């Protein structure tokens, strides 16, 4: 449950866009003149302290309410995603995760109430320290995506009253109640959609052999695994466990 809470905290409004399945390719050098303009734009879009403000709002509103929404999801939704046959799922009562947690951990709500501000505070503090890195990332991205004329035109727009208002709201738009309400409302729908998504995952991997356990490995494979994990090789007389 603590892993779920931490996952929800870091998966705020910005998290989905950063997911990658492989390490990013090494980018080509950026033209210094373009980068100089882009850095000014990035400083306007992301002034010092803006990450703390944005992440603090996201933590307080999105993560807490999203977590509450998940606690109120029926357990059978997870059982279906875990592969329980649909006819068996249909026979399950509408018990929620919250009801189960109250049995497993009678203090879980108070535990989460105490954990949440500590986790959110730590994450907001961490993200605040990372703000300069993200600001530089914005600058490099803009320097590559826009030519010098476009960069200067954007800078000129930011100097207008409309442009200044837009730049000041750029990050915090995702913490607006209109946006947050839709983010929070999405969570139960996502949980309902998970069984169908997991069924597609199962179908996509159906032709693959099942993952092996340690007992299924040959001695050579066990030695390879030990080497990869920095463990000493087993004595020659050791036999595979049954």
C-alpha positions, 0 to 999 in steps of 0.5 A: 500500500505504501508503494501505491501511495508513493506511485500516486504521488510521483504520477502527478500531472507531469509524470505520464509525459516522461515515461520511456521504455528505453534510455534517451538517445544522446542529443546533438549539441545545441546552437549557443545563440538559440540556447541563450534565447531559449534559456530566457524563455525557460526562465519566464515559463518556469521561474524559481519556485514554480515547481514547488508551487505546482507540485505542492498543489498537485500533491495536495489535491490530485494525489490525495483524492486519487488515492481516496478514489482507488480505496473506494474501487470494488476489489473485484475490479482488481481480481478481474485484472489479476486474471480471475475468470469473469464468471467468478468475478461476477459472483464477488460482492461489491466489497471495496478496497477500503473495507478490506483494508479496515480489516487488514489494518484498522489504523490504515486511514490514520496511517495514511493521514500521517504518511501523506504529508511526510511523503508529499513534503519530501517529494515537493522538496526533492522536485524543488531541488530538481527545478534548475535541471528541468528549466535547462531541459526546457531550454534545450528542447525549445532551442532544438524545436524552434528556429532563431526567428521563432524563438525571438517571436515567442520572446516578443509575445511573452513581453506583451500583456497576453504573453506574460499572462500565459507564461505566468500560468503555463505550469499552473494550468494543470493545477486548475480545478477544471483540469484537476477535476477531470484528472480525479474523475478519470481514476475510477474509469481507469480502474474499470478499464484495467481488466480489458487492458490486462486481457489485451496484455495477456493475449499479446504475451500468450505465445511466450513461455511462462517466466521461470523460477530459480528452481527451473534454472540449470546450474550454468544459468544459476552461476550466470545469475549469481555473477550478475548479482555479484554473488559467489559461485555455488560449490561444485557439489551443489545440486539444483533444488527441486 
